[in-house]
């Protein structure tokens, strides 16, 4: 019932007009987000050797989110060049893949934080 009401309202709506600044803001935010995740991935992998396994998982998560941003640019170019709407929609079905992979990497990274680090003295140990 709700979906048919939504589709009826959508069919009766006039053509959507986007503001003139929309493409510039969307592309700018994608570029800045991609640059930020690139910096996070590079710093994460560079520091992972010093801090153990957990930062490596967070860096992998940052890399997945960088790929998510790159995927939007690739999808836009593919959507412009592809004539078949069915193929474009088929590719769009996987738009959230890298976000899900990044979430899994972050979860594993948080789980690895609870493991004891080698060579670290805790308050429970006797220093004598």
C-alpha positions as CSV (number, residue, x, y, z in Angstrom):
1,X,0.0,0.0,0.0
2,X,2.7,2.4,1.0
3,X,4.9,1.7,-2.0
4,X,2.0,2.2,-4.4
5,X,1.2,5.6,-2.8
6,X,4.8,6.6,-3.1
7,X,4.9,5.6,-6.7
8,X,1.7,7.5,-7.5
9,X,3.0,10.6,-5.8
10,X,6.3,10.2,-7.6
11,X,4.5,9.9,-11.0
12,X,2.5,13.0,-10.4
13,X,5.5,15.1,-9.4
14,X,6.9,17.6,-11.8
15,X,10.5,17.4,-13.1
16,X,13.1,17.7,-10.5
17,X,15.4,20.7,-10.7
18,X,18.7,20.6,-9.0
19,X,20.5,23.7,-7.9
20,X,23.3,25.0,-10.1
21,X,25.9,24.5,-7.3
22,X,25.0,20.8,-6.8
23,X,27.6,19.2,-9.1
24,X,30.4,21.4,-7.8
25,X,29.6,20.7,-4.2
26,X,29.1,16.9,-4.8
27,X,32.4,16.6,-6.8
28,X,34.2,18.8,-4.3
29,X,33.1,16.8,-1.3
30,X,34.0,13.5,-3.1
31,X,37.4,14.8,-3.9
32,X,38.1,16.1,-0.4
33,X,36.7,12.9,1.1
34,X,38.9,10.8,-1.2
35,X,42.0,12.9,-0.4
36,X,41.2,12.6,3.4
37,X,40.9,8.8,3.2
38,X,44.0,8.6,1.1
39,X,46.0,10.4,3.8
40,X,44.4,8.2,6.5
41,X,45.3,5.0,4.6
42,X,48.9,6.1,4.0
43,X,49.5,7.3,7.5
44,X,47.8,4.1,8.9
45,X,50.0,1.7,6.9
46,X,53.1,3.8,7.7
47,X,52.5,3.7,11.4
48,X,51.2,0.1,11.6
49,X,54.7,-1.3,12.0
50,X,55.3,0.7,15.1
51,X,51.9,0.2,16.8
52,X,51.0,-3.4,15.9
53,X,48.3,-5.2,14.0
54,X,45.3,-3.1,15.0
55,X,46.3,0.1,13.1
56,X,46.8,-2.1,10.0
57,X,43.1,-3.0,10.1
58,X,42.1,0.6,10.5
59,X,44.3,1.5,7.5
60,X,42.6,-1.2,5.5
61,X,39.3,0.3,6.5
62,X,40.5,3.7,5.3
63,X,41.6,2.1,2.0
64,X,38.1,0.6,1.5
65,X,36.5,4.0,2.0
66,X,39.0,5.5,-0.4
67,X,37.9,2.9,-3.0
68,X,34.3,3.8,-2.2
69,X,35.0,7.4,-3.3
70,X,36.9,6.3,-6.4
71,X,34.0,4.0,-7.2
72,X,31.6,7.0,-7.4
73,X,33.8,8.6,-10.1
74,X,34.1,5.4,-12.0
75,X,30.4,4.8,-11.8
76,X,29.7,8.4,-13.0
77,X,32.0,7.9,-16.1
78,X,30.5,4.4,-16.7
79,X,26.9,5.8,-16.4
80,X,27.7,8.5,-18.9
81,X,29.2,6.2,-21.5
82,X,26.9,3.2,-21.1
83,X,23.8,3.2,-23.2
84,X,22.0,0.3,-21.4
85,X,20.2,1.4,-18.2
86,X,20.1,-2.2,-17.1
87,X,23.9,-2.5,-17.0
88,X,24.2,0.8,-15.1
89,X,21.7,-0.3,-12.5
90,X,23.4,-3.7,-12.2
91,X,26.7,-2.0,-11.4
92,X,25.0,0.4,-9.0
93,X,23.8,-2.5,-6.9
94,X,27.3,-2.8,-5.5
95,X,27.7,0.8,-4.5
96,X,27.9,0.0,-0.8
97,X,30.3,-2.9,-1.1
98,X,33.4,-1.0,0.0
99,X,31.6,0.6,2.9
100,X,30.6,-2.8,4.2
101,X,34.2,-4.1,3.8
102,X,35.5,-1.0,5.6
103,X,33.2,-1.7,8.4
104,X,34.3,-5.2,8.7
105,X,38.0,-4.1,8.8
106,X,37.2,-1.5,11.5
107,X,35.4,-4.1,13.6
108,X,38.4,-6.5,13.3
109,X,40.7,-3.6,14.2
110,X,38.7,-2.8,17.3
111,X,38.7,-6.5,18.3
112,X,42.5,-6.7,17.9
113,X,42.9,-3.7,20.2
114,X,41.9,-5.8,23.2
115,X,44.8,-8.3,22.6
116,X,47.8,-7.8,24.8
117,X,50.7,-6.1,23.1
118,X,54.2,-7.8,23.3
119,X,56.7,-6.0,25.4
120,X,54.2,-3.7,27.2
121,X,54.3,-3.7,31.0
122,X,50.9,-3.6,32.6
123,X,50.0,-2.5,36.1
124,X,49.4,-6.2,37.1
125,X,52.9,-7.2,36.5
126,X,55.7,-7.0,39.1
127,X,58.7,-5.0,37.9
128,X,61.2,-6.7,40.4
